């Protein structure tokens, strides 16, 4: 098809060039014949010969050699000098002298020079007829010079041969160029034609919008050139972002740094405003800074389940510890009975039961929410095992799940991570004490955990992912606490406890303003 188009273009150009050359050749012949006719008509010798031959005498003997010499020198096909009545005095064929001129002479007799295409004794020709005037301006004869159409065609044929070579060269060059362009295009498209590219584009679009993983393609200047629906959702992007730089998306600094990195990233965990994302990035091969392909996976639910699993493990360890303690107490009771001290055994068992029941009643009355009650009872057992006292403050107010209250899973994430952080801070600290406050009021839910540990370091964002009281690179719990708070439109703050140590306060507003 491309070669055919090139051939059509070349043919069209050749036809246009031929028509133009033909018109130019006819115009050139007309100008040449007109110049010769006027030159002959203005010649004094021609005027004298015509005047000398009048009346009766034939001026052909003087004019014929002159006309033939002019015809040969000027390159026209005929120069005819004639009487006003059209009788020829000169002609390339001497036998035609004395015959009538074939063609129009009326305009010339009126003193005008004109041109026409007419078929005469030499065939079709382009001729110019001009008057031959005497000194007083009267017309004493006519001069006609012309070039046959056959001669014009011969001249044009010489030009057309050159034009044909040019057209053939252009066609060959176009064919070679088409082959080179097609070969280069197929190298870039890996041998696929238009149908294959169209089919691949359809598959590409279907795969791009069908996968659940987020996909971003960045150019060498770290601007978004492509992003699928899942990528927009995971990053919380709205509106048109194609061509926008990563640094202008308003993402958290660690996540932005991961997207801007030149080196590959493998399964890095980063936090967005509402999600836990696993980021993988790979530079585009091909030399130079071509760009980066980034994939995102949502691990928010998985991280929440992992947190719940950690809490369940904590519950299991607490139950194991309680079972161990219960076994010890049971052995004590059995031993007292065997020793005949039944009253002491009853008093000991009753005291332990009242103590456990009092703790349970205290937490249930203070908190109310069953999931949080179970969490705090488990954490209390863990704290007791580590020699740490966990108490629920009297200012607590019982809460219940319902409309507007954040899901129990999010409450467990916030309170569980804050208590775990306090337990880690108090490990090995004599007289460790954790104070928990859970309250619902008109402003929403307040979750506060305070301890009497070493406190917080100055100038450090403890909610930054990767920070941990046990060293850099381990912390994720506090970052998740802030993420949950921000997702519900709340806040979380860290400060110093009144009696020394650290205090964390999370405020979660109730949806719809429910009190």
ZATITI-119122 format. One record per residue: residue in one letter; x, y, z of N, C-alpha, C, O, CB in turn. Coordinates in steps of 0.2 Angstrom, whole numbers, plus 5000, padded with zeros to 4 digits. Glycine has a CB too. Layout:
AXYZXYZXYZXYZXYZ ...
//
This chain:
X500449945000500050005000500450065000500350114997499550005006 X501050065004501450125004501850134997501850194995501950115010 X502050084994502350084988501850114983502050154978502650014985 X501250084983500750114978500550184979500550224975500050074979 X500550204986500450284987501050324984500950374981500350294995 X501650294985502250334982502150334975502350384972502850294985 X501950274972501950274964501350324962501450364957501750204962 X500850334966500250374964500550444964500350494960499650364968 X500850464970501150534971501650544965501650604962501450534978 X502150504964502550514958502250524952502450574948503150454958 X501750484950501350484944501050554943501050584938500850434943 X500650574949500350634949500850694948500650744944499950644956 X501350694951501850744950502150744943502250804940502450734955 X502250684940502450684933501950714928502150744924502650614931 X501350694929500750724925500750794926500650834921500050694927 X500750824932500750894933501350924929501350984926500750914940 X501950894930502550924927502550924919502750974916503250884929 X502250864917502150864909501650924907501850954902501850794907 X501050924910500650984908500951054909500851094904499950974913 X501351064914501651124915502151134909502251194907501951134922 X502551084908503051084903502751104896503051134892503551024903 X502151064895501851074888501651144887501751184882501251024887 X501351174893501051244892501651294891501651344888500651264899 X502251274895502751324895503151314888503351364885503351304900 X503151254885503351244878502951284873503251314868503451174876 X502351284873501851314869501951394870502051434865501151304870 X502051414876502151484877502851514874502851564871502051504884 X503351464875503951484873503951484865504251534862504551434875 X503651434862503551434855503251504852503451524847503251374852 X502651514855502251574853502751644854502751684850501651584858 X503051644860503551704860504051704855504251754852503851704867 X504351644854504951644849504651664842504951704838505251574849 X504051634840503851654833503651724833503751754828503151604832 X503351754838503151824838503751864837503751914834502751844844 X504351854841504951894840505151884833505451944831505451864845 X505151834830505451824823505051864819505251894814505551744821 X504351854819503851894814503951964815503952004810503151874816 X504051994821504052064822504752084820504852144817503952084829 X505252044821505952064818505952074811506252124808506452014821 X505652024807505652024800505252084798505352114793505351954797 X504652094801504152154799504552214800504352264796503552154803 X504952224805505352284806505952294802506252344802505452294813 X506152244798506752244794506652294788506252294784506952174791 X507152344788507052394782507152364775506852384770507652454783 X507652314775507752274769507052244766506952244760508252224769 X506752214771506052184769505652234766505252224761505752144775 X505552294770505152344767505352374761504852384756505152404773 X505952384759506152404753506052354747505852374742506952414753 X506152284749506052234744505252234742505152224736506252164746 X504852244747504152244746503952304742503552294737503752234752 X504252364743504052424740504352424733504052444728504352484744 X504952394732505252384725504852334721504852344714505952364726 X504552294723504152244719503452264718503052224715504152174723 X503252324720502552344719502552404713502952444713502252374725 X502052404709501552354707501852304702502352324698500952384705 X501552244701501752194696502352154697502252094696501852234690 X502852184700503452144701503352094707503052114712504052184702 X503752034706503651984712504251994716504851984714503651914709 X504152014723504752024727505051954730505451954734504652064733 X504851894728505051834730505751824729506051794734504651774727 X506051844724506751834723507151864728507651834730506951854716 X506951924730507351954736507151934743507651924747507352034735 X506551914744506351894750506451824752506551804758505651914751 X506451774747506451704749507151684752507151654758506351664743 X507751704749508351694753508351724760508651694765508951714749 X508151784761508151814767507751774772507951764778507951884767 X507151754770506651724775506951654777506851634783505951714772 X507251624772507551554774508151564779508251524783507751514767 X508551614777509151624782508851644789509151614794509551684779 X508351684789508051694796507751634799507851624805507551754796 X507451594795507151534798507651484801507551454806506651504793 X508151484797508651434799509051464806509151424810509251424794 X509151524805509551554811509151554818509351554823509851624809 X508451564817508051584823507751514825507551514831507451624821 X507751464821507551394824506751384823506551344826507651384831 X506451434819505751424818505651374812506151364809505351484817 X505051354811504851304806504751344799504851314794504351254807 X504451404800504351434793504251514795504051534800503651414790 X504451554790504451624790504051644783504351634778505151664791 X503451664783503051674777502951754777502651784781502451634777 X503151784771503051854770502551854764502651814759503651894768 X501951884765501451884760501151954759501252004762500851834763 X500751954753500452014751499852024756499651974759500252014744 X499552084756498952094760498352044758497952034762498752164759 X498352024752497851974750497951904752497551864750497651984743 X498551894755498651824757499151784752499251724754498051784759 X499351814747499751774742500451774745500751824747499751814735 X500751714745501451704748501951734744501951714738501551634750 X502451764747503051784743503651744745504151734742503251854745 X503551704751504051664754503751604757503151604759504551694759 X504151544757503851484760504451434760504851434756503251454756 X504451394766505051344766505051294760505551274758504951304772 X504451284757504351244751504251294745503751314745503751194752 X504751294741504651344736504051334731503851384728505351344731 X503851274731503251264727502651294729502151304725503151184726 X502651314736502051344738502051424738501551454740502051324746 X502551444735502651524734502051534729502051504723503351544732 X501751594730501151614725500551594727499951614725501351594718 X500451534732499851514734499551554740499951594743499851444736 X498951544741498651584747498851554753498951494754497851584746 X498951604758499151584765498551554768497951574768499351644769 X498651494772498151454775498151484783498551464786498251384775 X497551514784497551544791497151614791496951634786498251554794 X497151634797496751704798497251754797497851754799496451704805 X497051814793497451874792497051934794497351984794497651874785 X496451934795496051994796496252034802496352094801495351974798 X496452004808496752054813497352084811497452144813496852014820 X497752054807498452084805498252144800498652194800498852034802 X497752134796497652184791497352244795497452304792497152154786 X497052234801496852294804497452324809497352374812496252274809 X498052294808498552324812498752294818499152314822498452394813 X498452234820498552194826499052134825498952104819497952174829 X499452124830499852064830499452004834499252024839500552074832 X499351944831499051894835499351824834499751824829498251894833 X499151784838499451714837498851664837498251684839499851694843 X498951604834498451554834498751484832499351484830497951574828 X498351434834498551364832498151344826497551344826498551314838 X498551334820498151324814498551264810499151254811498051384810 X498151224806498451174802498551204795498051214791497951114802 X499151204793499351234787499651184782499551124783499751294787 X500051204778500351154773500851114777501051054774500751194768 X501151134783501651094786501351054792501651024796502251144789 X500651054792500351024798500151074803500251134802500750974801 X499851054809499651094814500351134817500851104818499351054820 X500251194818500751244820500551294824499951314824501151264814 X500951324829500851384832501151444828501751444827501051384840 X500751484826500951544822500751614825500251614828500751534815 X501151654823501051724824501051764818501551764814501651754829 X500551804817500451854811500451924813500151944818499751834807 X500951964810501052034811501052074805501252044800501652044815 X500752134805500752174799501452204797501852214801500252234800 X501552214790502152244788501952314786501552324781502452204782 X502152364789501952434788502452474784503052464784501852464794 X502152514780502652564776502752624781502552624787502252594770 X503152674778503352724782502752764785502852794790503852774779 X502252774781501652804783501152774787500652794789501352834777 X501352704789500952664793500452624790500152584793500552714798 X500452624783499952584780500252514779500852504779499852614773 X499752464779499952394779500052374771499652374767499352344782 X500752354770500952344763501052264763501252244757501552384761 X500952234768501152154768501052124775500852164780501852144765 X501052064775501052024782501551974782501851954777500351984782 X501751964789502351924790502051874795501751894800502951954793 X502151804794501951754798502551704800502851684795501351714795 X502651694806503151644808502851594813502451614817503851684812 X503051534812502751484817503251424818503751414814502151464814 X503051384822503351324824502851264824502251274827503751324831 X502951214821502451154821502351124827502851124832502651104815 X501751094828501651064834502151004835502350984840500951034835 X502250974829502750914829503450934832503750894836502850884822 X503650994830504251014833504251024840504751014844504551074829 X503651054842503551074850503551004854503850994859502951114851 X503250954851503150884854503850854854504050824859502750844850 X504250864849504950834849505350874855505750834859505350844843 X505350934856505650974861505450944868505750934873505551044861 X504750934868504450914875504650844876504750824882503650924874 X504750804871504950734872505650734875505750684879504950694866 X506050774873506750774876506750794884507050764888507150824872 X506250844885506150854892505850804896506050784902505750924893 X505350764893505050714896505450654898505350624903504450694892 X505950644894506450584895506850604902506850554906506950584889 X507050664902507350684909506850674915507050654920507650754908 X506250704913505750694918505550624920505450604926505050734916 X505550574915505450504917506050474921505850444926505350464910 X506650494920507150474924507150504931507250464936507850494921 X506950564932506850594938506250554942506350544948506650664938 X505650544938505150504942505350434944505150414949504550504937 X505750404939505950334941506350334947506350294951506250304935 X506850384947507250394953506850404959507050374965507750444952 X506350454959505950464965505550404967505550384973505450524963 X505350364962504950304964505450254967505250224972504650274958 X506050244965506450194968506650224975506750184979507150194963 X506850284975506950314982506450304987506550284993507150384981 X505850314984505250304989505150234991504950214997504550334985 X505250184986505150114988505750094993505550064998505250074982 X506350114992506850104997506750135003506850105008507550124994 X506550195003506350225010505750195013505750185019506150305009 X505250175009504750135012504950065016504750055021504150115007 X505450035012505649975015506049985021506049945026506149935010 X506450035021506950055027506450075033506550055039507450115025 X505950115032505550135037505150075040505050075046505050195034 X504850035035504549975038504949925042504749905047504249935032 X505549915039506049875043506149905050506149865055506649865039 X506249965050506450005057505849995061505849985067506650075056 X505250005058504650005062504449935065504249935071504050025058 X504649885061504549815063505049795069504849765073504549765058 X505649825068506049815074505849845080505849815086506749845072 X505549905080505349935086504649905089504549905095505150015085 X504249875084503649845086503749775087503249735088503049865081 X504349745087504549675088504149635083503849575084504349655095 X504149655076503849615071503049615070502849585066504049545071 X502749655075502049655074501749705069502049765069501749675081 X501249685066500949735061500349775064500349775071500649695055 X499949815061499449855064498949815067498749835073499149895058 X498749755064498249715068498549685074498149685079498049655063 X499149665074499449645081499549695086499449685092500149615079 X499749755084499749815089499049825091499049845097500049875085 X498549825087497849845090497649785095497349805100497349845084 X497749725093497549675097497949675104497649665109497749605094 X498649695104499049695110498749755114498749755120499749705108 X498549815111498349865115497649845118497549865124498149925110 X497249815115496649785118496749745124496449755130496149755114 X497249695124497449655129497749695135497649685141497949605127 X498149745133498549795137498049825142498049835148498949835134 X497549855138497049895142496649855147496449865153496549935137 X496449795144496049745149496449725155496249725160495849685145 X497149705153497549685159497649745164497649735170498149655156 X497749805161497949865165497349875170497549895176498049925161 X496749875168496249895172495849835176495449845180495649925168 X496149775174495849715177496249685183495949655188495849655172 X496849705183497249675189497149715195496949775195498049685187 X497149685201497049715207497649755210497549795215496849665212 X498249735208498849775210498849835206498649845201499449725208 X499149885210499249955207499849955203500349925204499350005213 X499849985197500349995192500450065190500050095188500249945186 X501050085191501250155189501850145184502350105185501450195195 X501850185179502450195175502650265175502250315173502250175167 X503350275177503650345177504150355172504450305170503950355184 X504150415169504650425164505350445167505350445174504450485159 X505850465163506450485166506450545171506950545175506950495161 X505950585170505950645175505450625181505250675184505750705171 X505250565182504850545187504150575187503850595192505250555194 X503950575181503250595180502750535178503050495175503150655175 X502150535180501750485179501550485172501250535169501050485183 X501650425168501450425161500950375161500550375156502050395157 X500850325166500250285165500150255173500550245176500450225161 X499450255174499250225181498650195180498150225177499250285186 X498550135183497850105182497450115188497550155192498050025182 X496850085188496250105192496450085199496350125204495650075191 X496850025200497050005207497550055210497550065216497249935206 X498050075205498550125208498250185210498450215216499050135202 X497750215207497350275209497050265216497150305220496850295204 X496750205217496350195223496850185229496750205234495950125222 X497450145228497850135233498250195235498350205241498350075231 X498350235231498750305232498250355234498450415236499150325227 X497550345233497150395235497150455231497050515233497250425242 X497250445224497350505219496650515216496250465215497850485214 X496450575215495850595212496050645206496550675206495450635217 X495650635201495750685195496250655190496450605191495850755197 X496450705185496950685180497650695183497850745186496850725174 X498050645183498750645186499250625181499850625182498750595192 X499050615175499550595169500050655168499750715167499250575163 X500650645168501150705167501350735174501750785174500850755163 X501050715180501150755186501750715189501850655189500550745191 X502250755192502750735195502550695202502150715205503250785197 X502950645204502850605210502850655216502450645220503350545210 X503350695216503450745221502850785222502750815228504050785221 X502450795217501850845218501150805220500650835219501750875211 X501250745221500650705223500350715230499850695231500750635221 X500850735234500650745241500650685245500250675250499950775242 X501050635243501150565247501550575253501950625253501350515242 X501550535257502050535263502750535260502850505255501950475268 X503150565264503850575262504250505261504550495256504250605267 X504150455265504450385264504250355257504650325254504450345270 X503550355256503350325250503550365244503650335239502550325250 X503550435244503850475239504550455237504750445231503750545240 X504950445243505650425242505750365238506150355234506050425248 X505250315240505350245237505150255229505450215225504850195240 X504650295228504450305221504950335216505050325210503750335220 X505350385220505850425216506550385216506950415213505950485220 X506650335219507250295220507450275213507050255209507250235225 X508150275212508450255205508550175206508550145200509050285204 X508650145212508850075212508150035213507650065215509250065218 X508149975211507549935212507349925220507849925224507649865209 X506749925221506449915228506049845227505649835223506049975230 X506149805232505849735233505449735239505749735245506349685232 X504849725239504349715244504449755250504549735256504449635247 X504549825249504649875254503949895257503449905253504949935252 X503849895263503149915266503149985268503650015271503049875273 X502650025265502650095266501850105268501450075266502850135260 X501750165271501150185273500850245269501250295269501150205281 X500250245267499950295264499550325269499550305275499550285257 X499050375267498650405272498150355275497950355281498250455269 X497950305271497450255274497650185273497250135275496850265270 X498250165270498350095268499050075270499550125271498250085261 X499150015271499849985271500049955264499649905262499949935277 X500549985261500749965254501349925254501849945257500750025250 X501449875249502049845248502249865241501849865236501949765248 X502849895241503049935235503649895232504149875235503350005236 X503549885225504149855221504249895215503749925212503949785219 X504849915214505049955208505649925204506049895207505150035210 X505649945198506149915193506249965188505749995185505949845190 X506949985187507050035181506950005175507049945174507750065182 X506750045170506650025163507350015160507750055159506150075159 X507449955157508049935153508049975147507549985144508149865153 X508649985144508750015138509250065137509350105132508050035135 X509650085143510150135143509850205145509250215142510450135136 X510150235149509950305151509450295156509250245158509750345144 X509150355158508650365163507950355159507650415158508750425167 X507750295157507150295153506550295157506050325155507150225150 X506550275164505950275168505950215173506450185174505350275164 X505350215176505350165181504650135181504150165180505450195188 X504550065182503950035183503850015190504249985193503849965179 X503250035193503150025201502449985201501949995198503050095204 X502549935206501949895207501749905215502249915219501949825206 X501149905216500849915223500449865225499949845221500549985224 X500449835231500049785234499749815240500149845244500349715234 X499149805241498749825247498849775253498549715252498049845246 X499149785258499249745264498949765270499149745275500049725265 X498449815269498149845275497749785279497849785285497649895273 X497349745275496949695278497449645281497349615287496449665273 X497949625277498449575280498749595286498849565291498949555274 X498949665286499349695292498849695298499049675304499549765291 X498149705297497749705302497649635305497549625311497049735300 X497549585300497549515303498149495306498149455311497349475297 X498749515304499349505307499349535314499549495319499949525303 X499049595315499049625322498549585326498749575332498849695321 X498049565323497549525327497849455329497749435335496849515323 X498249425325498549365326499049375332499149335336498949335320 X499449435332499949445337499549455344499749425349500349515336 X498949485344498549495350498349425352498349405358497949535349 X498149385347497849315349498449275352498349235357497649275343 X499049285349499649245352499749275359499949235364500249265348 X499649345360499749365367499249335372499349325378499649445367 X498549335369498049295373498249225375498249205381497449305370 X498549195370498749125371499349115377499249075381498949085365 X499749165376500349165381500049185388500249155393500849215379 X499549235388499249245394498949195397498949175403498849305394 X498549155393498149095396498649045398498549015403497749065390 X499249035394499748985397500049005403500148965408500248985391 X500149075404500449095410499949085416500049065421500649165410 X499249105415498749095420498649025421498549005427498049125417 X498648975416498648905418499148885422499148845427498648865411 X499848905421500348895425500248915432500348875437501048915422 X500048975433499949005439499348965443499348955449499749075439 X498848955439498248915442498448845444498248825449497648905437 X498948815440499148745442499548755449499448705453499648715437 X499948805450500248815456499848825462499848795467500748875455 X499348865460498848875466498448815468498248805473498348935464 X498248775462497848715463498348665467498048635472497648685457 X498948665466499448615470499448645477499448605482500148615467 X499448705478499448735485498848715489498848695494499548815485 X498248725485497648705488497548625490497348615496497048725484 X497848585485497848515487498248495492498148455497498048475480 X498848525492499348515498499048535505499148495510499948555497 X498648595505498348615511497848565514497848555519498048685510 X497448535509496948495511497248425513497048395518496448475505 X497848405510498148345512498448355519498548305523498748325507 X498648415521498948425527498348435532498548445538499348485527 X497748435530497248435535497048505537496648525541497348405541 X497248555533497148625534496648645529496748685524497748675533 X496048625529495448635525495248705525495148735519494848595526 X495248735531494948805531495448855527495248895524494948825538 X496148845528496648885525496548875517496648925513497348865527 X496448815515496348795508495848835505495848865500496348725507 X495248835509494648875506494748945506494548985501494048855511 X495048975511495249045511495749065506495649115502495549065518 X496249025504496749035499496349035492496449085488497248985499 X495948985491495648985484495149035484495049065478495248915484 X494749055489494249105488494549175487494349215483493849115495 X495149185490495549255489495749255482495649315479496149255494 X496049205479496249205472495649215467495749255463496649145470 X495149185469494549195464494249265465494049285460494049135466 X494249285471493949355471494449405468494149455465493849375479 X495049395468495549445465495449445457495449495454496249425467 X495449375454495349375447494649405445494649435440495349305445 X494149385449493449415447493449485448493049525444492949375451 X493749515453493749585454494049625448493849675446494149605460 X494649595445494949625439494549625433494449665430495649585438 X494149565432493749555427493149605427492949635423493449485426 X492849605433492249655434492449725433492149765431491949645441 X493049745436493349815435493449835428493149885426493949825439 X493749785424493849805416493149805413493049845409494249755413 X492749755414492049755411491649815412491349845408491649695413 X491649835418491249895420491549955418491150005416491249895428 X492249965417492550025415492550035407492450085405493250025417 X492549975404492649985396492049965393491750005389493249935394 X491749905394491049895391491149855385490849795384490649955390 X491549875380491649845374491949775375492449775377492049885369 X491649715373491849655374492549645371492949615374491449605371 X492649665365493349655362493849685365494449655366493249675354 X493749745368494249785371494349755378494949755381494049865372 X493849735381493849695388494349635387494749625391493149675390 X494249595382494649535381495349555380495849525383494349495375 X495449615376496149635375496449655381497049635382496149695370 X496149695385496449725391496549665396497049665400496049775394 X496149615397496249565401496849525399497249505403495649515402 X496949515393497549475390498149515391498649485393497449465383 X498149585390498749625391498849625399499449635401498549695388 X498349625403498449625410498849565412499349565416497849635414 X498649505409499049445411499749445409500149425412498649385408 X499849475403500549485400500949535405501549515406500549515393 X500649585407500949635411501149595418501649605420500549695412 X500649565420500849525427501349485426501849475431500149495429 X501449445420501949395419502649435419503149405421501849355413 X502649495417503249535416503349575422503849605423503249575410 X502949565427503049605433502849675433503149725436503749605435 X502349695428502149765427501349765429501049715428502249785419 X501149815432500549825434500149865429500349915427500449865441 X499549835426499149875421498449885425498149845427499049825415 X498249955425497649975428497250015424497550045419497850015435 X496650005425496150045421495850105425495650095431495550005418 X495950165423495850225427495050235429494650205425496050295424 X494950265435494250275436493850315432493250315432494150305443 X494250365428493850405423493650375417493350405413494250465422 X493650305416493450275410492650275410492350285415493750205410 X492450275404491750265403491550215399491850205393491450335401 X491050175400490950115396490750135389490350175388490450065400 X490950095384490750115377490450045374490649995376491350135373 X490050055369489749995366489850015358489750075356489049985368 X489849955354489849965347489149985345488649965348490149905344 X489150025340488550045337488650095331489150105329488050075342 X488150125329488150175323488650235325488650265330487450205321 X489150245320489550295321490250275325490650315325489250355325 X490250225328490850205332491250165328491050125324490650155338 X491950185328492450145323492350075324492250045330493150175325 X492550035319492549955320492949935326493449965327492749925313 X492749875329493149845334493849835332494349835336492849785337 X493949815326494649795324495149855324495649855326494649775316 X494849915322495249975322495449995330495950015331494950035319 X494949985334495050005341495549955344495949975348494349995345 X495549895342496049845344496749865342497249865345495949775342 X496749885335497449905333497749965337498349965338497349925325 X497250015338497550075342497750055349498350065351497050135342 X497250025353497450015360497949965361498349965365496749995363 X497849905357498349855357499049875356499549855360498149795353 X499149915351499849935349500149985354500749985356499849975342 X499650025357499950075362500150035369500650055372499350125364 X499749985370499849945376500549905375500949905380499349905378 X500549875369501149835368501849885368502349865370501149805361 X501749945365502349995366502450005373503050015375502150055362 X501950015377502150025384502449965388502849975392501450045388 X502249905386502549845389503249845387503649825391502149785387 X503349855381504149855378504549905382505049895384504149865371 X504249965383504650015386504750005394505250025396504250085386 X504249965397504349945404504649885406504849865411503649955407 X504849845400505149785402505849795405506249825403505249745395 X505949765411506549775415506549835419507049845423507149775410 X506049875419505949925424505649915430505049885430505649985420 X505949915436505649905442505049945444505050005442506149905448 X504449915446503949955448503549985442503250035442504050005453 X503549945436503249975430502449975431502149925434503449925424 X502150025428501450035429501150065422501450115420501250085435 X500650035420500350055414499650075416499250045419500350005408 X499450135414498750165415498350175409498650205404498750235419 X497750145408497350145402496750185404496450165409497250075400 X496550225399495950265399495550255393495850265388496050335401 X494950235393494550225388493850265389493550245394494350145386 X493650315385493150355387492750375381493050395376493350415391 X492150375381491650405376491350465378491050465383491150355373 X491350525374491050585376490750615370490750585365491550635380 X490550675371490250715365490750725359490550725354489950785367 X491350725361491950735356492050675352492350675347492550765359 X491850615355492050555352492350505357492150505363492550565346 X492850465354493150415359493850435360494250465356493250345355 X494050425367494750445369495050385372494750345376494750505374 X495650365369496050305371496750335373497050365369496150255365 X496850325379497550355382497850295386497550255389497350415387 X498550285384498950245388499550275390499950305386499150185383 X499650275397500250305400500650255404500350205406500050365404 X501250275404501750225408502250265412502250325411502150175403 X502550235417503050275421503750245419504250245423502950255428 X503850235412504550215410504950275408504950325411504450175403 X505550255404506050305403505750365399506150415398506650275399 X505150365396504950425392505150425385505450375383505250495395 X505050475381505150475374505750515373505950565376504550505370 X506150505367506750545365506450605362505950615359507150505360 X506950655363506750725360506850725353507350705351507050775364 X506450765349506550785342506550725338506750725332507250805342 X506150675340506050615336505250605334504850605339506350545339 X505050585328504450575326504250495328504450455324504250595319 X504050485334503950415336503450375331503350315332503750415343 X502950415328502450385324502750365317502350345312501850425323 X503350385315503650375309503850295308504050265313504350415308 X503650275302503750195301504450185301504850215298503450175294 X504650135305505350115306505650135313506150105314505750145300 X505350185316505550195323505350155328504750125328505350275325 X505750135333505650085338506050105344506650125343505750015336 X505750095350506150105356506750055357507150065361505750105362 X506650005353507249955353507749955347508149915346506949885353 X507650015343508150025338507750045331507150025331508549965337 X508150075327507850095320507650025316508049975317508250135316 X507150035312507049985307506549935309506349885305507649955305 X506249935316505749885318505049905319504649865318506049855325 X504949975320504349995322503850005316503950035311504450065325 X503249975317502649985313502049995317501550025314502649925309 X502049975323501349985327501150055328500550065327501449955334 X501650095330501450165331501250205324500750245324501950205334 X501550185319501350205312500650185310500250225307501850185307 X500450125312499850105311499250135315498750155313499750025312 X499450155321499050195326498850255322498250275322499350205333 X499350295320499250355317498850355311498350395309499850395315 X498950295307498550285301497850275302497450305299498850225297 X497650235307496950225309496650285311496050305309496950165314 X497050325315496750385318496550435312496050465312497250425323 X497050445307496950485302496350465297496050505294497550495298 X496350395296495850365292495150385295494650395291495850295291 X495050395301494450405304494350485306493850505309494250365311 X494850525303494750595305494950615312494750665314494050615303 X495350575315495550585322496250605322496650615317495450525326 X496550605328497250625330497550575335497150545338497250695332 X498150575335498550535340499150585342499550605338498750465338 X499250585349499750625351500250595356499950545359499550695354 X500850605356501350575361501650635365501850685363501850535357 X501650625372501950675376502250635383502250575383501450725378 X502350675388502550655394502050645399501550685399503150705397 X502050585402501550575407501650615414502250635415501550495409 X501150635417501150675423501750645428502050685431500550685427 X501750585429502250555434502850535431503250495434501950505438 X503050555425503650535421503450475417502950445418504150515426 X503850465412503650415407503350445401503350505400503250365410 X502950405397502650425391501950415391501650375395502950385385 X501550465387500850455387500650465380500850515376500550505392 X500250415377499950425370499150435371498850395375500150355366 X498950485367498250495367497950495360498150535356498050565371 X497450455359497150445352496450465353496050445358497150375349 X496250515349495550535349495250525342495450535337495450615350 X494650485342494350465336493650485336493150465341494250385336 X493450535332492750565332492250505329492450465326492750625327 X491650515332491150475330490850495323490650555322490550465335 X490750445319490450465312489750495313489350465317490450405308 X489550545309488950575309488750615316488250635317488450525309 X489350625320489250665326488850625331488550665336488850725324 X488850565331488450525336488850535343489450525343488450455334 X488450545348488750555355488650485359488850485364488350605358 
//
